[in-house]
């Protein structure tokens, strides 16, 4: 029974959570930039174009570097272990 439950969690829920969180980060940066503009630039209410672009580029670069880093870890440690540890850390961070 535990083996079937383990397979269900790993095979079905892991891709759903990983794809959701990855896409969420990329789309949420647009809203975060708007809020940062209101806080740090109250007169204009928007970030300067250079700052806005730098934040968006760093988000995309961080996504690529994270995928490469976790891919490297998964190849050397094991995909199942890296996925479990990543999901566990994500869950703990969300609850805290």
C-alpha atoms as a printed R data frame, in Angstrom:
   type eleno elety resid chain resno      x      y       z
1  ATOM     1    CA   UNK     A     1  0.000  0.000   0.000
2  ATOM     2    CA   UNK     A     2  2.756  2.487   0.913
3  ATOM     3    CA   UNK     A     3  4.530  1.753  -2.338
4  ATOM     4    CA   UNK     A     4  1.399  2.596  -4.322
5  ATOM     5    CA   UNK     A     5  0.887  5.785  -2.311
6  ATOM     6    CA   UNK     A     6  4.527  6.746  -2.794
7  ATOM     7    CA   UNK     A     7  4.258  6.234  -6.547
8  ATOM     8    CA   UNK     A     8  1.047  8.260  -6.687
9  ATOM     9    CA   UNK     A     9  2.575 11.181  -4.802
10 ATOM    10    CA   UNK     A    10  5.780 11.157  -6.809
11 ATOM    11    CA   UNK     A    11  4.355 10.526 -10.279
12 ATOM    12    CA   UNK     A    12  1.227 12.669 -10.123
13 ATOM    13    CA   UNK     A    13  1.611 15.435  -7.578
14 ATOM    14    CA   UNK     A    14  5.263 16.300  -8.100
15 ATOM    15    CA   UNK     A    15  4.936 17.529 -11.710
16 ATOM    16    CA   UNK     A    16  1.822 19.503 -10.799
17 ATOM    17    CA   UNK     A    17  3.421 21.313  -7.877
18 ATOM    18    CA   UNK     A    18  6.698 21.973  -9.657
19 ATOM    19    CA   UNK     A    19  5.088 23.361 -12.792
20 ATOM    20    CA   UNK     A    20  2.702 25.518 -10.751
21 ATOM    21    CA   UNK     A    21  5.377 27.049  -8.554
22 ATOM    22    CA   UNK     A    22  7.714 27.681 -11.470
23 ATOM    23    CA   UNK     A    23  5.056 29.458 -13.516
24 ATOM    24    CA   UNK     A    24  3.823 31.356 -10.456
25 ATOM    25    CA   UNK     A    25  7.254 32.901  -9.871
26 ATOM    26    CA   UNK     A    26  7.515 34.078 -13.458
27 ATOM    27    CA   UNK     A    27  4.094 35.694 -13.498
28 ATOM    28    CA   UNK     A    28  4.153 37.093  -9.953
29 ATOM    29    CA   UNK     A    29  7.253 39.194 -10.629
30 ATOM    30    CA   UNK     A    30  5.128 41.557 -12.736
31 ATOM    31    CA   UNK     A    31  2.801 42.248  -9.809
32 ATOM    32    CA   UNK     A    32  5.711 42.497  -7.390
33 ATOM    33    CA   UNK     A    33  7.327 45.151  -9.586
34 ATOM    34    CA   UNK     A    34  4.149 47.209  -9.490
35 ATOM    35    CA   UNK     A    35  4.057 47.034  -5.687
36 ATOM    36    CA   UNK     A    36  7.761 47.879  -5.389
37 ATOM    37    CA   UNK     A    37  7.164 50.889  -7.631
38 ATOM    38    CA   UNK     A    38  4.394 52.180  -5.367
39 ATOM    39    CA   UNK     A    39  6.543 51.788  -2.252
40 ATOM    40    CA   UNK     A    40  9.925 53.057  -3.445
41 ATOM    41    CA   UNK     A    41  8.810 55.569  -6.090
42 ATOM    42    CA   UNK     A    42  5.639 57.132  -4.666
43 ATOM    43    CA   UNK     A    43  5.703 60.178  -6.962
44 ATOM    44    CA   UNK     A    44  5.547 58.261 -10.210
45 ATOM    45    CA   UNK     A    45  4.200 54.995  -8.810
46 ATOM    46    CA   UNK     A    46  6.294 52.893 -11.168
47 ATOM    47    CA   UNK     A    47  9.795 51.488 -11.244
48 ATOM    48    CA   UNK     A    48 12.256 52.975 -13.695
49 ATOM    49    CA   UNK     A    49 12.466 50.919 -16.867
50 ATOM    50    CA   UNK     A    50 16.035 49.803 -16.162
51 ATOM    51    CA   UNK     A    51 15.148 48.492 -12.684
52 ATOM    52    CA   UNK     A    52 11.993 46.805 -13.923
53 ATOM    53    CA   UNK     A    53 13.901 45.077 -16.721
54 ATOM    54    CA   UNK     A    54 16.764 44.052 -14.407
55 ATOM    55    CA   UNK     A    55 14.368 42.401 -11.950
56 ATOM    56    CA   UNK     A    56 12.554 40.522 -14.714
57 ATOM    57    CA   UNK     A    57 15.798 39.365 -16.346
58 ATOM    58    CA   UNK     A    58 17.225 38.205 -13.011
59 ATOM    59    CA   UNK     A    59 14.038 36.211 -12.380
60 ATOM    60    CA   UNK     A    60 14.372 34.425 -15.708
61 ATOM    61    CA   UNK     A    61 18.098 33.813 -15.200
62 ATOM    62    CA   UNK     A    62 17.443 32.494 -11.696
63 ATOM    63    CA   UNK     A    63 14.877 30.081 -13.089
64 ATOM    64    CA   UNK     A    64 17.345 28.713 -15.626
65 ATOM    65    CA   UNK     A    65 20.154 28.446 -13.056
66 ATOM    66    CA   UNK     A    66 17.820 26.732 -10.605
67 ATOM    67    CA   UNK     A    67 16.741 24.199 -13.210
68 ATOM    68    CA   UNK     A    68 20.361 23.453 -14.085
69 ATOM    69    CA   UNK     A    69 21.355 23.206 -10.424
70 ATOM    70    CA   UNK     A    70 18.504 20.910  -9.460
71 ATOM    71    CA   UNK     A    71 19.113 18.834 -12.595
72 ATOM    72    CA   UNK     A    72 22.744 18.405 -11.579
73 ATOM    73    CA   UNK     A    73 21.722 17.450  -8.042
74 ATOM    74    CA   UNK     A    74 19.109 15.042  -9.348
75 ATOM    75    CA   UNK     A    75 21.682 13.315 -11.549
76 ATOM    76    CA   UNK     A    76 24.125 12.879  -8.689
77 ATOM    77    CA   UNK     A    77 21.840 12.330  -5.709
78 ATOM    78    CA   UNK     A    78 18.732 10.875  -7.347
79 ATOM    79    CA   UNK     A    79 15.649 12.460  -8.852
80 ATOM    80    CA   UNK     A    80 13.232 11.013  -6.361
81 ATOM    81    CA   UNK     A    81 15.194 12.261  -3.358
82 ATOM    82    CA   UNK     A    82 15.724 15.737  -4.805
83 ATOM    83    CA   UNK     A    83 12.021 16.022  -5.688
84 ATOM    84    CA   UNK     A    84 10.952 14.914  -2.219
85 ATOM    85    CA   UNK     A    85 13.367 17.267  -0.494
86 ATOM    86    CA   UNK     A    86 12.345 20.172  -2.722
87 ATOM    87    CA   UNK     A    87  8.644 19.584  -2.133
88 ATOM    88    CA   UNK     A    88  9.242 19.201   1.605
89 ATOM    89    CA   UNK     A    89 11.128 22.509   1.733
90 ATOM    90    CA   UNK     A    90  8.438 24.203  -0.317
91 ATOM    91    CA   UNK     A    91  5.728 22.912   2.011
92 ATOM    92    CA   UNK     A    92  7.593 23.987   5.143
93 ATOM    93    CA   UNK     A    93  8.259 27.451   3.670
94 ATOM    94    CA   UNK     A    94  4.609 27.911   2.757
95 ATOM    95    CA   UNK     A    95  3.404 26.899   6.249
96 ATOM    96    CA   UNK     A    96  5.880 29.155   8.029
